[in-house]
Amino acid sequence: MPNLGSASVAALRQYARAATAWKMDIGPILAAARLSPTLLTSDDGRVDGDAFQHFIHLLCHESDNPILGLETGDFVQPGSYSVLGYITMSCATLGEAVACITPFEKLVGDMGITHITTDDDQIGLVWRCAYTDPTVRPQLVDNVFASWINYARWLADNQTACPVRVNLERRSPGAEQEQAYTERWRCPVHFEAGENAVFMDRRLLSMPLRQPDSTLRKTLETHAQNQLTTLDTDTALTTRVKHGIQQQLLHGITRQDVIAEQIGMTSRTLQRKLSQEGVSYQKLLDEVRQAMAEDYLTNSQLPIPDIALRLGFSETTSFHRKFKSNTGRTPGEFRQELVG
């Protein structure tokens, strides 16, 4: 059985928004997939890939909707793509935004890999889905493509832009449902194709986007590279500990004994196992705090004292000292640089 890696909470949240809009009770579905409802309040959390696949499977079953993936694409937001979404928002053209997909899509999750093809007239985005559940796979592909198309239209502030065609490996959901695809995408849709791909006119790549900001883009790309490094180097244990820390910090708590209990070991055993991997609980706490601090400062308007409180600092001055020690700048200077 393949390792499905992880997915961002932002990806999970998109499905949850759709389910809520459809008047579905999301709580039992999350519980059955062994996902905590508090995950939905996290900004940078990760979801186990197997659990995410199981969640989508259960959502498909409960909704009995043959085009669930297509319709959940209507609920895409910039935050659905984690920091990648904010990077693309700061790009100058659609072509720049498309070029960001391949290097940073792992931040959204390990659901699949994008391969970009080009010829004289068209560009193709070929997506190779990593999920294997036969119920989930076609819906996930539909969701990815529907989200891409809706998000690109929003980025460019152009609701008339459309692909040249879309190829889907899945079987047709039926003539009546096929109309839902062509109405949304306004292009030919080919089912039972040899690949999952979206093709568009190369001229669309020069389409200007609504909020270009090259300085902000560079800052966000640096942040994204740091996140990728963390994803590439974390072991299973450190990933679980970091996730637990992140969930606690949402409530301003930083207790090691609680994390250890959640993982199923004593605090002393946890510390010993982390030491064997060359890290400590304090080091992981500092890393998560720093990542969350930068995210709050970049993507929210929360006052700095409130951020300090959320991150478990008893005093704002302690937060200032720690942040400046890590970055050479105070939180206020860091935020000011983002706005220019």
Contacts in CASP RR format, 6 or more apart in sequence:
PFRMAT RR
TARGET T0000
AUTHOR 0000-0000-0000
METHOD contacts of the structure
MODEL  1
MPNLGSASVAALRQYARAATAWKMDIGPILAAARLSPTLLTSDDGRVDGD
AFQHFIHLLCHESDNPILGLETGDFVQPGSYSVLGYITMSCATLGEAVAC
ITPFEKLVGDMGITHITTDDDQIGLVWRCAYTDPTVRPQLVDNVFASWIN
YARWLADNQTACPVRVNLERRSPGAEQEQAYTERWRCPVHFEAGENAVFM
DRRLLSMPLRQPDSTLRKTLETHAQNQLTTLDTDTALTTRVKHGIQQQLL
HGITRQDVIAEQIGMTSRTLQRKLSQEGVSYQKLLDEVRQAMAEDYLTNS
QLPIPDIALRLGFSETTSFHRKFKSNTGRTPGEFRQELVG
1 132 0 8 1.000
2 130 0 8 1.000
2 132 0 8 1.000
4 48 0 8 1.000
4 49 0 8 1.000
4 50 0 8 1.000
4 52 0 8 1.000
4 53 0 8 1.000
4 110 0 8 1.000
4 111 0 8 1.000
4 130 0 8 1.000
4 131 0 8 1.000
5 48 0 8 1.000
5 49 0 8 1.000
5 109 0 8 1.000
5 110 0 8 1.000
6 46 0 8 1.000
6 47 0 8 1.000
6 48 0 8 1.000
6 49 0 8 1.000
6 52 0 8 1.000
6 109 0 8 1.000
6 110 0 8 1.000
6 231 0 8 1.000
6 239 0 8 1.000
7 46 0 8 1.000
7 47 0 8 1.000
7 49 0 8 1.000
7 52 0 8 1.000
7 108 0 8 1.000
7 109 0 8 1.000
7 110 0 8 1.000
7 111 0 8 1.000
8 44 0 8 1.000
8 45 0 8 1.000
8 46 0 8 1.000
8 47 0 8 1.000
8 82 0 8 1.000
8 107 0 8 1.000
8 108 0 8 1.000
8 109 0 8 1.000
9 39 0 8 1.000
9 40 0 8 1.000
9 42 0 8 1.000
9 43 0 8 1.000
9 44 0 8 1.000
9 45 0 8 1.000
9 46 0 8 1.000
9 47 0 8 1.000
10 79 0 8 1.000
10 80 0 8 1.000
10 81 0 8 1.000
10 82 0 8 1.000
10 108 0 8 1.000
11 47 0 8 1.000
11 52 0 8 1.000
11 80 0 8 1.000
11 82 0 8 1.000
11 108 0 8 1.000
11 109 0 8 1.000
11 111 0 8 1.000
12 35 0 8 1.000
12 39 0 8 1.000
12 40 0 8 1.000
12 47 0 8 1.000
12 52 0 8 1.000
12 55 0 8 1.000
13 40 0 8 1.000
13 80 0 8 1.000
14 72 0 8 1.000
14 73 0 8 1.000
14 75 0 8 1.000
14 76 0 8 1.000
14 77 0 8 1.000
14 80 0 8 1.000
14 143 0 8 1.000
14 147 0 8 1.000
15 55 0 8 1.000
15 56 0 8 1.000
15 59 0 8 1.000
15 72 0 8 1.000
15 75 0 8 1.000
15 143 0 8 1.000
16 26 0 8 1.000
16 30 0 8 1.000
16 40 0 8 1.000
17 75 0 8 1.000
18 68 0 8 1.000
18 71 0 8 1.000
18 72 0 8 1.000
18 73 0 8 1.000
18 74 0 8 1.000
18 75 0 8 1.000
19 26 0 8 1.000
19 29 0 8 1.000
19 59 0 8 1.000
19 63 0 8 1.000
20 26 0 8 1.000
21 75 0 8 1.000
22 63 0 8 1.000
24 59 0 8 1.000
24 62 0 8 1.000
24 63 0 8 1.000
26 37 0 8 1.000
27 37 0 8 1.000
29 55 0 8 1.000
29 58 0 8 1.000
29 59 0 8 1.000
29 62 0 8 1.000
30 36 0 8 1.000
30 37 0 8 1.000
30 39 0 8 1.000
30 55 0 8 1.000
32 54 0 8 1.000
32 58 0 8 1.000
33 51 0 8 1.000
33 52 0 8 1.000
33 54 0 8 1.000
33 55 0 8 1.000
33 58 0 8 1.000
34 51 0 8 1.000
34 54 0 8 1.000
35 47 0 8 1.000
35 51 0 8 1.000
35 55 0 8 1.000
36 247 0 8 1.000
38 247 0 8 1.000
38 250 0 8 1.000
39 45 0 8 1.000
39 47 0 8 1.000
39 247 0 8 1.000
41 250 0 8 1.000
42 246 0 8 1.000
42 247 0 8 1.000
42 250 0 8 1.000
43 292 0 8 1.000
43 295 0 8 1.000
43 296 0 8 1.000
43 299 0 8 1.000
44 82 0 8 1.000
44 227 0 8 1.000
44 246 0 8 1.000
44 291 0 8 1.000
44 292 0 8 1.000
44 295 0 8 1.000
45 243 0 8 1.000
45 246 0 8 1.000
46 239 0 8 1.000
46 243 0 8 1.000
47 55 0 8 1.000
49 110 0 8 1.000
52 111 0 8 1.000
53 131 0 8 1.000
53 133 0 8 1.000
53 136 0 8 1.000
56 131 0 8 1.000
56 133 0 8 1.000
56 136 0 8 1.000
56 139 0 8 1.000
56 140 0 8 1.000
57 133 0 8 1.000
57 135 0 8 1.000
57 136 0 8 1.000
59 68 0 8 1.000
60 68 0 8 1.000
60 135 0 8 1.000
60 136 0 8 1.000
60 139 0 8 1.000
61 135 0 8 1.000
65 71 0 8 1.000
66 173 0 8 1.000
66 177 0 8 1.000
67 142 0 8 1.000
67 173 0 8 1.000
67 177 0 8 1.000
67 180 0 8 1.000
67 181 0 8 1.000
68 139 0 8 1.000
68 142 0 8 1.000
68 143 0 8 1.000
69 139 0 8 1.000
69 140 0 8 1.000
69 142 0 8 1.000
69 143 0 8 1.000
69 146 0 8 1.000
70 142 0 8 1.000
70 143 0 8 1.000
70 146 0 8 1.000
70 180 0 8 1.000
70 181 0 8 1.000
70 184 0 8 1.000
71 146 0 8 1.000
71 180 0 8 1.000
72 139 0 8 1.000
72 143 0 8 1.000
72 146 0 8 1.000
72 147 0 8 1.000
73 142 0 8 1.000
73 143 0 8 1.000
73 146 0 8 1.000
73 147 0 8 1.000
73 150 0 8 1.000
74 146 0 8 1.000
74 150 0 8 1.000
74 184 0 8 1.000
76 146 0 8 1.000
76 147 0 8 1.000
76 150 0 8 1.000
76 151 0 8 1.000
78 85 0 8 1.000
78 86 0 8 1.000
78 88 0 8 1.000
78 89 0 8 1.000
78 151 0 8 1.000
79 85 0 8 1.000
79 86 0 8 1.000
80 108 0 8 1.000
80 147 0 8 1.000
80 151 0 8 1.000
81 88 0 8 1.000
81 107 0 8 1.000
81 108 0 8 1.000
81 151 0 8 1.000
82 107 0 8 1.000
82 108 0 8 1.000
83 104 0 8 1.000
83 107 0 8 1.000
83 220 0 8 1.000
83 223 0 8 1.000
83 224 0 8 1.000
83 227 0 8 1.000
83 295 0 8 1.000
84 100 0 8 1.000
84 101 0 8 1.000
84 104 0 8 1.000
84 105 0 8 1.000
84 107 0 8 1.000
84 108 0 8 1.000
84 224 0 8 1.000
86 220 0 8 1.000
86 298 0 8 1.000
86 299 0 8 1.000
87 100 0 8 1.000
87 104 0 8 1.000
87 217 0 8 1.000
87 220 0 8 1.000
87 221 0 8 1.000
87 224 0 8 1.000
88 97 0 8 1.000
88 100 0 8 1.000
88 151 0 8 1.000
88 155 0 8 1.000
88 209 0 8 1.000
89 155 0 8 1.000
89 209 0 8 1.000
89 211 0 8 1.000
90 211 0 8 1.000
90 212 0 8 1.000
90 213 0 8 1.000
90 214 0 8 1.000
90 216 0 8 1.000
90 217 0 8 1.000
90 220 0 8 1.000
91 97 0 8 1.000
91 100 0 8 1.000
91 155 0 8 1.000
91 209 0 8 1.000
91 212 0 8 1.000
91 217 0 8 1.000
92 208 0 8 1.000
92 209 0 8 1.000
92 212 0 8 1.000
92 214 0 8 1.000
93 205 0 8 1.000
93 206 0 8 1.000
93 207 0 8 1.000
93 208 0 8 1.000
93 209 0 8 1.000
94 152 0 8 1.000
94 155 0 8 1.000
94 156 0 8 1.000
94 204 0 8 1.000
94 205 0 8 1.000
94 206 0 8 1.000
94 207 0 8 1.000
94 209 0 8 1.000
95 204 0 8 1.000
95 205 0 8 1.000
95 206 0 8 1.000
95 207 0 8 1.000
96 209 0 8 1.000
97 152 0 8 1.000
97 155 0 8 1.000
97 209 0 8 1.000
98 116 0 8 1.000
98 123 0 8 1.000
98 125 0 8 1.000
98 205 0 8 1.000
101 114 0 8 1.000
101 116 0 8 1.000
101 125 0 8 1.000
102 114 0 8 1.000
102 115 0 8 1.000
102 116 0 8 1.000
104 221 0 8 1.000
104 224 0 8 1.000
104 228 0 8 1.000
105 112 0 8 1.000
105 113 0 8 1.000
105 114 0 8 1.000
106 228 0 8 1.000
106 231 0 8 1.000
107 224 0 8 1.000
107 227 0 8 1.000
107 228 0 8 1.000
107 231 0 8 1.000
110 130 0 8 1.000
111 129 0 8 1.000
111 130 0 8 1.000
111 131 0 8 1.000
111 140 0 8 1.000
111 144 0 8 1.000
112 127 0 8 1.000
112 128 0 8 1.000
112 129 0 8 1.000
112 130 0 8 1.000
112 131 0 8 1.000
113 127 0 8 1.000
113 128 0 8 1.000
113 130 0 8 1.000
114 125 0 8 1.000
114 126 0 8 1.000
114 127 0 8 1.000
114 128 0 8 1.000
115 125 0 8 1.000
115 126 0 8 1.000
115 127 0 8 1.000
115 128 0 8 1.000
116 123 0 8 1.000
116 124 0 8 1.000
116 125 0 8 1.000
116 126 0 8 1.000
117 123 0 8 1.000
117 124 0 8 1.000
117 126 0 8 1.000
117 197 0 8 1.000
118 124 0 8 1.000
118 202 0 8 1.000
120 202 0 8 1.000
121 201 0 8 1.000
121 202 0 8 1.000
122 164 0 8 1.000
122 199 0 8 1.000
122 200 0 8 1.000
122 201 0 8 1.000
122 202 0 8 1.000
123 199 0 8 1.000
123 200 0 8 1.000
123 202 0 8 1.000
123 205 0 8 1.000
124 197 0 8 1.000
124 198 0 8 1.000
124 199 0 8 1.000
124 200 0 8 1.000
125 148 0 8 1.000
125 197 0 8 1.000
125 198 0 8 1.000
125 199 0 8 1.000
125 200 0 8 1.000
126 195 0 8 1.000
126 196 0 8 1.000
126 197 0 8 1.000
127 141 0 8 1.000
127 144 0 8 1.000
127 145 0 8 1.000
127 196 0 8 1.000
127 197 0 8 1.000
127 198 0 8 1.000
128 196 0 8 1.000
129 137 0 8 1.000
129 140 0 8 1.000
129 141 0 8 1.000
129 144 0 8 1.000
129 196 0 8 1.000
131 137 0 8 1.000
131 140 0 8 1.000
137 170 0 8 1.000
138 168 0 8 1.000
138 169 0 8 1.000
138 170 0 8 1.000
138 171 0 8 1.000
141 168 0 8 1.000
141 169 0 8 1.000
141 170 0 8 1.000
141 196 0 8 1.000
142 168 0 8 1.000
142 170 0 8 1.000
145 166 0 8 1.000
145 168 0 8 1.000
145 185 0 8 1.000
145 196 0 8 1.000
145 198 0 8 1.000
146 184 0 8 1.000
146 185 0 8 1.000
148 198 0 8 1.000
149 162 0 8 1.000
149 163 0 8 1.000
149 184 0 8 1.000
149 185 0 8 1.000
149 198 0 8 1.000
150 184 0 8 1.000
152 161 0 8 1.000
153 159 0 8 1.000
153 161 0 8 1.000
155 209 0 8 1.000
155 210 0 8 1.000
156 207 0 8 1.000
156 208 0 8 1.000
156 209 0 8 1.000
156 210 0 8 1.000
157 209 0 8 1.000
157 210 0 8 1.000
158 207 0 8 1.000
161 204 0 8 1.000
161 207 0 8 1.000
162 185 0 8 1.000
162 186 0 8 1.000
162 187 0 8 1.000
163 185 0 8 1.000
163 187 0 8 1.000
163 198 0 8 1.000
163 199 0 8 1.000
163 200 0 8 1.000
164 187 0 8 1.000
164 199 0 8 1.000
164 200 0 8 1.000
164 201 0 8 1.000
165 187 0 8 1.000
165 188 0 8 1.000
165 189 0 8 1.000
165 190 0 8 1.000
165 199 0 8 1.000
166 181 0 8 1.000
166 185 0 8 1.000
166 187 0 8 1.000
166 188 0 8 1.000
166 189 0 8 1.000
166 190 0 8 1.000
166 197 0 8 1.000
166 198 0 8 1.000
166 199 0 8 1.000
167 190 0 8 1.000
167 193 0 8 1.000
167 194 0 8 1.000
167 195 0 8 1.000
167 196 0 8 1.000
167 197 0 8 1.000
167 199 0 8 1.000
168 189 0 8 1.000
168 190 0 8 1.000
168 191 0 8 1.000
168 192 0 8 1.000
168 193 0 8 1.000
168 196 0 8 1.000
169 192 0 8 1.000
169 193 0 8 1.000
169 194 0 8 1.000
169 195 0 8 1.000
169 196 0 8 1.000
170 191 0 8 1.000
170 192 0 8 1.000
171 191 0 8 1.000
171 192 0 8 1.000
172 178 0 8 1.000
172 191 0 8 1.000
172 192 0 8 1.000
178 189 0 8 1.000
178 191 0 8 1.000
181 189 0 8 1.000
182 188 0 8 1.000
182 189 0 8 1.000
215 340 0 8 1.000
216 338 0 8 1.000
219 298 0 8 1.000
219 337 0 8 1.000
219 338 0 8 1.000
220 298 0 8 1.000
223 294 0 8 1.000
223 295 0 8 1.000
223 298 0 8 1.000
226 291 0 8 1.000
227 291 0 8 1.000
230 287 0 8 1.000
230 291 0 8 1.000
234 242 0 8 1.000
235 277 0 8 1.000
237 263 0 8 1.000
237 273 0 8 1.000
237 274 0 8 1.000
237 277 0 8 1.000
238 274 0 8 1.000
238 277 0 8 1.000
238 279 0 8 1.000
238 284 0 8 1.000
240 263 0 8 1.000
241 259 0 8 1.000
241 263 0 8 1.000
241 270 0 8 1.000
241 274 0 8 1.000
241 281 0 8 1.000
241 284 0 8 1.000
242 284 0 8 1.000
242 287 0 8 1.000
242 288 0 8 1.000
244 259 0 8 1.000
244 262 0 8 1.000
245 254 0 8 1.000
245 259 0 8 1.000
245 284 0 8 1.000
245 285 0 8 1.000
245 288 0 8 1.000
246 288 0 8 1.000
246 292 0 8 1.000
248 254 0 8 1.000
248 255 0 8 1.000
248 258 0 8 1.000
248 259 0 8 1.000
249 288 0 8 1.000
249 289 0 8 1.000
249 292 0 8 1.000
249 310 0 8 1.000
249 311 0 8 1.000
249 312 0 8 1.000
250 310 0 8 1.000
252 309 0 8 1.000
252 310 0 8 1.000
252 311 0 8 1.000
252 312 0 8 1.000
253 312 0 8 1.000
254 285 0 8 1.000
254 312 0 8 1.000
256 267 0 8 1.000
256 270 0 8 1.000
256 271 0 8 1.000
256 281 0 8 1.000
257 267 0 8 1.000
259 270 0 8 1.000
259 281 0 8 1.000
260 266 0 8 1.000
260 267 0 8 1.000
260 269 0 8 1.000
260 270 0 8 1.000
263 270 0 8 1.000
265 273 0 8 1.000
270 281 0 8 1.000
271 280 0 8 1.000
271 281 0 8 1.000
274 280 0 8 1.000
274 281 0 8 1.000
274 284 0 8 1.000
286 322 0 8 1.000
286 326 0 8 1.000
289 311 0 8 1.000
289 312 0 8 1.000
289 322 0 8 1.000
290 323 0 8 1.000
290 326 0 8 1.000
292 310 0 8 1.000
292 311 0 8 1.000
293 307 0 8 1.000
293 311 0 8 1.000
293 319 0 8 1.000
293 323 0 8 1.000
293 331 0 8 1.000
294 334 0 8 1.000
296 302 0 8 1.000
296 307 0 8 1.000
296 310 0 8 1.000
297 304 0 8 1.000
297 307 0 8 1.000
297 331 0 8 1.000
297 332 0 8 1.000
297 334 0 8 1.000
297 335 0 8 1.000
297 338 0 8 1.000
298 335 0 8 1.000
298 338 0 8 1.000
300 307 0 8 1.000
302 310 0 8 1.000
304 316 0 8 1.000
304 319 0 8 1.000
304 320 0 8 1.000
304 331 0 8 1.000
304 332 0 8 1.000
304 335 0 8 1.000
305 316 0 8 1.000
307 319 0 8 1.000
307 331 0 8 1.000
308 315 0 8 1.000
308 316 0 8 1.000
308 318 0 8 1.000
308 319 0 8 1.000
308 320 0 8 1.000
311 319 0 8 1.000
313 319 0 8 1.000
313 322 0 8 1.000
319 331 0 8 1.000
320 330 0 8 1.000
320 331 0 8 1.000
323 329 0 8 1.000
323 330 0 8 1.000
323 331 0 8 1.000
323 334 0 8 1.000
324 330 0 8 1.000
327 334 0 8 1.000
329 337 0 8 1.000
END
